[in-house]
Amino acid sequence: MRNTYPRARGWAKLPPGRDVVEAVQVVVGGGADAVTVDGAHSDTGRAPDVAGPVGRLRFGARVAVLTTVAVLAVLAGPVPSGSARAAPAQHQDDRLAEVDRFVAEFAAANRIPGVALSVVQDGSRHVREFGSGITPDTKFVIGSESKTFTAVAVLQLVQEDRVDLQRPVRDYLPDLRSADPRFDDITVDMLLRMSSGLSEINSPARPRAATGDAMLAAAVDGLGELPLFAPPGEAFDYANLNYTLLARIVELVSGTPYHDYLRTRIFEPLGMTGTTTVELASQFDPAILPGLAPGHAQVLGLPFPWPETPLFVVGAGDVVSTATDMARWLEVVRGGDAGGVLPPGALDQARQPLDPALNNYAMGWMTYPATADLPLRIYGGGDLPTYHADIVIAPETGTAVSVMVNTNLAFPPVRLPLLYREIATGVSAILHGKDPRSVADPISAGDDPISAGDDPTVRTVADLVPLAVVLLAVVGADRGVVRAPVWVAARRRGPRWRLAGSLVGLGLLVVVPFALLGLFSLAAGRPVPVNYLFSAWPSAFVAAVSPAVAALVVAAARARAAATRPATTGG
């Protein structure tokens, strides 16, 4: 993905042998795109003695040494992702100043490349941006927060008596197919509340033969048979498919392409001029959407730009917005002037769970009851591999918070993406006069206090284990290639079963990444794209693939050695 941030060059005067350490710190800490090293050799770019002893090591050992040095540089301390850039705000007080400090410290401690913050309270807006190149009009991906717009579109049609929430979905989508007779019992309301019995495993694939506005129809038409995992209305299962079907209902009932409907009936009436939509997550690209903050994956706590996968996201995760526009949306969803967009009572209806005892989800929102320290809050969030977004609304106090970041993490050793929720919940706590480090918030921290983020060293160490596997694979491949002729000679002299056993071992290493991909897909309930897995945990993905690559390299070296006839001596 092309980096649209302003380019910068960094200079560092380095002592001999310290080029890797200092270069990492300069590039990451200063946001530089290039580094000039004083005293470096013109042919190698290294400080004087690095090309000496390190350069004489074999390839595998050299990789291990240089990687270890780079890791130590990262572990040396947190590297801020950028300074806070404050836009003119209509409202400044001590709490808002504390909010700005909290977010700036959180972003720096967790190396977040960009944060867009919007706060609405007491009839005023507070918009702040944190990170290089981030402005009030920088676009961010809001993920599943898009579902709240889909729900509003449906409720508009309900208000106009064009959609009935209690009517079967088949009345609006007659071409949907299912061998399960219970499918006819699914209502529009069940789709909104994700109690339809449909599962994420049935989510539509990318339509290959359609583009633009035709993609939604092609995606729904290509769903095939839709099995149910539970009787309609009896169980909650978070499945994006529900909102894809709702988007198609909006399109068919209104006679307007879904994206045009959102633009003309919601975005434009609210003055959300920087908000738009896409069909595929791979379109979340600054080259396609000018002004979009590029998404980032992370390794060793360091973010780097990474593209999204071509997942179909219409209706469920297709909206891109700005801090300025989200401030306007906050004014609407917290119960203020809806500009004629929301019917009377629609907000209460959209945020009321069907059965709070079973789950707290309702039409894109989740309701969290009041605690000893905080009032009742309404939460909406969104996640993609390289983006995260949150909205926290306290209806009783009229405060609303939106946070958008252009990175994400989802690997097991750290409680993510709940980590990034702590920005929005921490801001909400401050606005209510509480210290976020001493208040428990079930939205992000369960019974634990909201923190200023996990220690980045924890995430770095969590990456070291899989990276150690990568280093072992590199060293093993290096050794296997060097010893390939010796291995072939030994097998020629030995029994054939030893050769078969070695080939089986290499074959198992090749199968490992495919087996892991199958396990991830099984756990997710649907096929998971390879790029999605890499974005979620890059180091673990590379660790899973590296033994297979090493095995193939060694096998190729042995095959080449076997094809070379041993030398013979003449008499």
Sequence and secondary structure as in RCSB ss.txt:
>XXXX:A:sequence
MRNTYPRARGWAKLPPGRDVVEAVQVVVGGGADAVTVDGAHSDTGRAPDVAGPVGRLRFGARVAVLTTVAVLAVL
AGPVPSGSARAAPAQHQDDRLAEVDRFVAEFAAANRIPGVALSVVQDGSRHVREFGSGITPDTKFVIGSESKTFT
AVAVLQLVQEDRVDLQRPVRDYLPDLRSADPRFDDITVDMLLRMSSGLSEINSPARPRAATGDAMLAAAVDGLGE
LPLFAPPGEAFDYANLNYTLLARIVELVSGTPYHDYLRTRIFEPLGMTGTTTVELASQFDPAILPGLAPGHAQVL
GLPFPWPETPLFVVGAGDVVSTATDMARWLEVVRGGDAGGVLPPGALDQARQPLDPALNNYAMGWMTYPATADLP
LRIYGGGDLPTYHADIVIAPETGTAVSVMVNTNLAFPPVRLPLLYREIATGVSAILHGKDPRSVADPISAGDDPI
SAGDDPTVRTVADLVPLAVVLLAVVGADRGVVRAPVWVAARRRGPRWRLAGSLVGLGLLVVVPFALLGLFSLAAG
RPVPVNYLFSAWPSAFVAAVSPAVAALVVAAARARAAATRPATTGG
>XXXX:A:secstr
    S   EEEEE  TT HHHHHHHHHHHHT SEEEEET  TTT S TTTTTTTTTS HHHHHHHHHHHHHHHHH
T       EEE   S   HHHHHHHHHHHHHHHHTT S EEEEEEETTEEEEEEESTT  TT BEE GGGHHHHH
HHHHHHHHHTTS  TTSBGGGT TT B S GGGGG BHHHHHHT SS  GGG     SS  TTHHHHHHHHTT B
   SS TTS     THHHHHHHHHHHHHHTS HHHHHIIIIITTTT TT EE SBGGG  TTTSTTB   EEEET
TEEEE      B TTTS EEE HHHHHHHHHHHTTS  TTSS TTHHHHHT  S TTT  EETTEEEE   SSS 
 EEEEEEEETTEEEEEEEETTTTEEEEEEESB    TTS TTHHHHHHHHHHHHHHTT  TTT B TTTTTTSB 
 S   HHHHHHHHHHHHHHHHHHHHHHHHHHHTHHHHHHHHHHS HHHHHHHHHHHHHHHHHHHHHHHHHHHHHT
S   HHHHHHH HHHHHHHHHHHHHHHHHHHHHHHHHHS       
